[in-house]
Each structure stands twice: as C-alpha cells, then as structure tokens.
C-alpha cells in the first residue's frame, strides 16, 4: 500500500510539472503578443526601426519639392528651377516648395507646411536628431521660410502664389525645363486675405522658435514678419477666397477665424506677450467652435489650435489668463475622445480597417493629422502626470491615444487590405505611378509643355522614385488604383509630408514632451 501511494504521488508530480510548463509557455506567448501590440513597452531610449526607417524616407520628399538654385542636391533627377520666380515684382521668390505633382507655389498650404514642420521639430527634434534628421528638417524649413520672408516685402503686402494653375496644369514637364510665364498673385490692403496672412504669421512665429538658439538674427527676422502679418490679417479681415475667386478651384478657404486663433497661439508661444493670449481668450467664443470637434487640415486649424493651447493648461498651471483657455482644452479633449475607437463618442468616419476617412481627395491627410495630434496630446498627458482622459463615463490612458496613432501610421505603411505602403519608397509594395511630373519624366528628357504628356500617359512605372511622397490614399472601401492619371488618390503634397514627418518622429521612440519650447 505504501508503494502504491508513492507511485501515485510521483504521477501527480509529473502531472503538476506538465501543467507548470504549459502555464509558463502560455505566459511567454501572451507576453510576446502583448508586446507586439503595445510598442510603448519599448525600452526608454530604444528606437522603433519601422518608424525610424519610414521617417528617413519621408524627409526626402522636401528635397524633391524644392525650387530654386539647389544646394548640396541629393536628388539625382532634380536640378535648378524657378530661378526667375518673382522677377516681375523685382523679388527673389526662387526658393520655396512646389505644392504637389505640379510646379505651383501656393502660399497658403506652403505656410501650413512650414508651421507643421516647425511644430514637429519643436516637439520631437531630439527624436529627429537621434536619426540624423534634425539638420535636414531645419534646412527644409529654412528653404521655405526664406521664400515666405521674400514674399512679404512690406507690412501689408504678401505674395501668395507663384504661377497660374490653369496654365501650369496644361503642361506636363520637368520643373527644370518649364519656360512659361510665372505670374504672381498678392494680397494687400486693397485686396486682403486674412487666412493666408495669418497662416504665414503662424509659420513665421513657429519657425522663429526653431531657430531661436541656432540663429538669433534669423529668428528675430521671422518674428518681426510674423507680428506684421498678424496685424495685417487682423486689421484687414476678409477672406482671400472671396477677394481672389480664382483660388477657389484649388485652395478655397472656408473661413479665416481659425487662422487668426492659430497665429495668435503661435505668437504667444514665441513671445509670451499676453496680448496674444488675450486675443485667443477674447475671440474663442466667436471663432473657436467650442464643443464641436472638427478635422485638422490645411483649411481648418482649429483642432491644432485646441491642442496647442491645451499645452499651456498642462504646463503653465498659474498662467494669468488661462481661464480663457478652458474652452480650447475641453474641445481638445472632445477631439481626442472622438479618435479613440472604444470611446463612447468615437467618430464613425472610418474605413472597415480602422482608418480615419473623411474625404475622397487626399484621404490620408485627416488620419495622419489626427494621429499627430493624438501623440502630442498623449505626450502632454504623460509629461504633466495626467493619467486619464474621461470620455463620457469611460476613462482612457495616454497609451490609448498612442495606440490609435500607431494604428493610423501602420495602415499608412502597409497594414491595410491592399498591403500597400502609401509612403513611396517604404516597404516592398508602394505606388509606382505617382502623379508627379518630375518623377514621371526621365532626367535626361528634353520635353516641352505639351510633348511631355506622353510620360503622363505612359504604361511604364515612373523612371524616378519620389521617395517620401505620401500619396492621397484609399477610397472608403479601402481600394486604391495605382495610376498616374488618378490624381485623387495618387498625388502627393508637401503639407502631407510635414504631417507624416511629425507623426513618425513622435513614434520613433517612447515619448514625452518638453514643457517649454524655449
């Protein structure tokens, strides 16, 4: 009997051992899966290679879009172009960035590009620097703000467009060989345009912070222009889309109140002059659209303004006049609650695959901009020790916002039904027929305005890869047609690039925010 009892004990030991082994294996599997789905578990200081590689690629598109006499040109199929831009007004407007797949310089979205690139550098410049991307980012920013400075020759005059889009779009040629007249469009006291003047003021103010330590004189010049442009915009309130109807077919503005708030917000960060804080407090009820979350874009700066001013409520607790920022903070929270998929107020504007989807044209602008704002807000929460965001009766953590942001970035980089990376040059499959004149024409081709259309209509992939271009993106049913004539889905833009650089920079490593831009 004793022997039999010992045998049973031995069997029980083996059985328990097997159970322990199974439990350990299951725990390891669970941990691996958990970490795969939660990249916040990355050790502090380590780099997420996927986002790091994508960022390095995304940065290249700014060089592809540069106009003027190129310095240290790293794009073999690009050369000098637009050297006489601005000459009819005795100005040097040769620099700046071409807008998209054409050769237009639209001041409104170009200024937004500069503002967003500045914000990205200010928040995540250390992440960029760890990948040797900070200097290239600052170089691309200065290339743009050099243009904006020259486009503002006097306090109440701003040149807002180089080229005629109707003429430009009738040609398919390389920027290096274009020979058509480059007409200029301006706003002034007789023909004001508040939104474009205010957006340019925002760009100048934000950029002045970027260069404050490295180039004090240039920073001061930018700030001087920013103040003048804000005064011009505020004292001559009128929509540029109304005063210059020709712009309505391309970058039509739906209002200028958001740009005024956006510019004043950046000027306050750049100067700490309470006048600008009073402006956003005083004008919030009229222009802030409090309690009604909207989508951040080149036309609507309100979500960005709500988040930027929330920054002050997180980091400057005793700030005089901060009570006037409450509407901005509450609306920023509403924006965030609308983005988190499990929130009771989550937006239904999504594809089945989870991508934020708002518009057919340039569909990726809204998910990328939303994800960028989400990472910013998450980092503000983490840095200030705020551990939860209340959405109705449900609370969410900063990591929930970052999880949403990663989902949008991952979709963009290929985790989608098409298994297509919409960032050109990243991954094994990306668009090969990008709607981009320079990329579609061989660098040694000597084509004119009209005969270049054979390259538009060619069945061959682009001979030049537009590295870093973020194309428009998928339809609501998540399909994508890689065709050069499909400008709705397959045309990149520089302001998309600024947004994606900001998003990828924020995701490169476990993140937090500096409490002050200074």
DAHU-V358333 format. One record per residue. PHI is phi in whole degrees, -180 to 180 (* if undefined). PSI is psi as a letter, one per 30 degrees, with the letter a starting at -180 (999 if undefined). NEAR is the number of other ideal C-beta (glycine too) atoms within 12 Angstrom. Layout:
phi;psi;near
PHI;PSI;NEAR
PHI;PSI;NEAR
//
This chain:
phi;psi;near
*;e;7
-64;e;8
-61;e;9
-66;e;10
-64;e;11
-62;e;12
-63;e;13
-65;e;14
-61;e;14
-62;e;14
-62;e;14
-63;e;14
-62;e;14
-61;e;14
-63;e;14
-64;e;14
-61;e;14
-61;e;14
-62;e;14
-62;e;14
-60;e;14
-60;e;14
-62;e;14
-64;e;14
-60;e;14
-62;e;14
-65;e;14
-63;e;14
-60;e;14
-61;e;15
-63;e;15
-62;e;14
-64;e;13
-60;e;14
-69;e;16
-64;e;17
-95;f;17
-135;i;20
-72;f;29
-67;f;30
-78;f;19
-58;k;24
-63;k;12
-54;k;12
90;f;14
-82;l;17
-116;k;27
-83;j;34
-59;e;19
-58;e;28
-73;e;43
-65;e;26
-63;e;26
-65;e;42
-63;e;43
-60;e;30
-73;e;35
-59;e;50
-63;f;43
-71;f;38
-67;f;48
-61;e;47
-65;e;34
-65;e;44
-92;f;49
-70;k;41
-104;l;42
104;a;33
-84;j;21
-73;k;27
-109;k;17
51;h;13
-62;k;21
-109;g;19
-106;j;27
-61;f;18
-97;g;29
-109;l;35
-149;a;23
-64;k;22
-160;l;36
60;g;37
-67;f;21
-101;g;25
-57;k;36
93;f;32
-63;f;18
-69;f;17
-112;g;23
58;h;12
-121;l;28
-100;j;24
-112;h;40
-74;f;30
-81;a;37
91;a;49
-121;k;48
-66;k;49
-67;e;40
-150;b;45
-90;g;42
-112;a;38
-117;g;40
-85;k;42
-115;j;48
-95;j;44
-64;e;46
-65;e;48
-70;f;44
-67;e;49
-64;e;57
-61;e;49
-57;e;48
-66;e;52
-63;e;51
-69;e;52
-66;e;48
-62;e;45
-59;e;47
-62;e;47
-66;e;40
-64;e;40
-85;e;42
-128;g;38
-61;e;34
-67;e;23
-66;e;39
-61;e;37
-63;e;19
-65;f;22
-111;g;30
61;h;14
-112;f;36
-69;e;28
-63;e;19
-60;e;30
-66;e;45
-68;e;33
-65;e;29
-66;e;44
-64;e;51
-65;e;36
-60;e;37
-79;e;48
-72;f;44
-59;e;37
-63;e;45
-64;e;48
-62;e;37
-68;f;33
-78;f;43
-120;i;40
-75;f;22
-151;l;19
-51;e;22
-112;g;24
-134;k;29
-142;k;50
-82;k;41
-112;f;45
-159;k;38
-120;j;47
104;l;39
-105;j;25
-62;e;27
-63;e;17
-71;e;21
-61;e;31
-78;f;26
-87;f;20
-117;k;31
-130;j;35
-148;l;32
-79;k;37
-61;f;45
-67;f;32
-111;f;27
-66;k;35
-126;g;22
-73;l;26
-67;k;17
-106;i;34
-69;l;24
-116;k;28
-125;k;36
-135;l;33
-114;l;40
-155;a;26
-64;f;20
-82;e;13
-131;i;28
-76;l;32
-150;i;43
-59;e;40
-65;e;50
-76;e;50
-67;e;52
-70;e;55
-63;e;51
-67;e;52
-62;e;51
-60;e;51
-62;e;55
-65;e;49
-66;e;48
-63;e;49
-67;e;49
-61;e;42
-70;e;41
-61;e;44
-100;g;33
-60;e;28
-90;e;15
-83;f;20
-151;i;20
-59;e;14
-65;e;13
-65;e;25
-60;e;32
-64;e;22
-63;e;25
-61;e;42
-67;e;35
-60;e;24
-64;e;41
-61;e;49
-64;e;34
-63;e;30
-68;e;47
-65;e;45
-62;e;28
-60;e;36
-65;e;44
-74;e;32
-83;f;18
-131;i;30
-72;j;26
-169;k;27
-80;k;33
-69;f;43
-68;f;28
-81;e;22
-75;f;28
-128;i;31
-58;f;16
-62;f;23
-77;f;31
-64;f;18
-77;f;15
-123;d;33
-127;i;38
-73;k;23
-94;k;36
-98;g;23
153;l;27
-111;f;38
-60;e;32
-65;e;42
-67;e;44
-63;e;42
-65;e;50
-61;e;54
-65;e;50
-63;e;46
-63;e;45
-70;e;52
-67;e;43
-66;e;40
-62;e;40
-79;f;39
-119;f;32
57;g;22
-79;j;20
-63;f;20
-55;e;19
-75;e;37
-67;e;32
-63;e;20
-63;e;36
-70;e;44
-69;e;30
-70;e;22
-99;g;31
-63;e;34
-63;e;18
-78;e;19
-113;f;35
-80;f;38
52;h;30
-60;k;29
82;f;23
-125;j;18
-60;k;31
-131;a;33
-104;k;34
-79;k;44
-161;l;40
-61;f;44
-97;f;39
-125;j;35
-94;g;50
-59;e;41
-59;e;40
-64;e;46
-65;e;47
-59;e;46
-71;e;44
-63;e;48
-75;f;44
-61;e;39
-52;e;38
-67;e;38
-70;f;32
-76;e;34
-110;f;28
-127;i;24
-62;e;15
-97;g;10
-66;k;22
-66;k;16
91;g;25
-70;f;26
-61;f;18
-73;f;29
-98;f;39
-60;e;24
-62;e;32
-67;e;42
-64;e;34
-65;e;25
-73;e;35
-60;e;43
-63;e;39
-66;e;35
-61;e;45
-63;e;43
-64;e;33
-72;f;40
-89;e;47
-69;k;41
-57;e;29
-88;g;22
-70;k;28
-66;f;17
-110;g;25
-60;k;26
-68;k;29
-94;g;15
-80;i;22
-144;l;27
-78;l;29
-61;f;16
-84;g;28
97;g;31
-79;k;40
-58;k;42
-141;j;33
-120;e;29
-144;l;24
-67;e;21
-74;k;27
51;h;39
-61;f;40
-78;f;50
-58;e;45
-73;e;39
-65;e;46
-70;e;50
-66;e;46
-65;e;48
-66;e;44
-62;e;49
-64;e;50
-65;e;47
-68;e;50
-58;e;47
-65;e;50
-59;e;43
-71;e;38
-62;e;38
-63;e;37
-61;e;28
-67;e;22
-91;g;23
78;g;15
-88;j;27
-99;f;16
-150;l;21
-119;k;37
-91;k;21
-121;j;27
64;b;17
-93;g;10
-114;k;18
-111;k;20
-130;l;34
-98;l;25
-54;e;34
-64;f;28
-69;e;32
-69;e;45
-68;e;43
-62;e;29
-61;e;42
-61;e;44
-64;e;37
-63;e;35
-72;e;45
-65;e;47
-66;e;34
-60;e;38
-59;e;50
-91;g;41
131;f;25
-86;i;22
-150;l;35
-58;f;19
-85;f;28
46;h;19
-107;k;32
-81;k;38
-87;g;48
-98;j;47
-64;k;43
100;f;34
-100;k;38
82;a;23
-89;f;11
-136;j;19
-150;l;35
-58;k;42
-109;f;29
-120;h;34
-60;k;42
-76;i;36
-155;j;45
-59;e;44
-62;e;44
-71;f;44
-88;f;41
-115;k;36
-55;k;23
-63;f;23
-98;g;14
-77;k;23
-115;i;14
-101;l;27
-96;a;20
-64;e;21
-92;e;15
-70;f;18
-72;f;29
-65;f;21
-64;f;19
-78;e;33
-63;e;33
-90;g;15
-66;k;23
-87;f;15
-88;k;16
-58;l;20
-56;k;37
-70;f;24
-118;k;30
-86;k;29
-84;i;47
-54;k;36
88;f;43
-70;k;47
-99;j;51
-76;l;50
-60;e;39
109;a;48
-80;l;39
-76;l;26
-61;e;22
-83;g;17
70;g;24
-95;l;20
-146;k;35
-110;j;22
-83;i;28
-134;k;25
-66;e;34
-79;f;22
-88;i;25
-67;f;27
-60;e;23
-106;f;34
-119;g;41
-106;k;39
-88;l;49
-148;l;47
-72;e;50
-71;e;44
-60;e;47
-64;e;50
-62;e;48
-66;e;47
-71;e;50
-64;e;49
-63;e;50
-63;e;49
-65;e;48
-62;e;46
-72;f;45
-99;f;47
-58;e;40
-149;l;32
-57;k;26
-127;l;41
-151;a;28
-120;k;33
-72;k;23
-78;f;19
-142;k;19
-74;f;33
-90;999;17
//
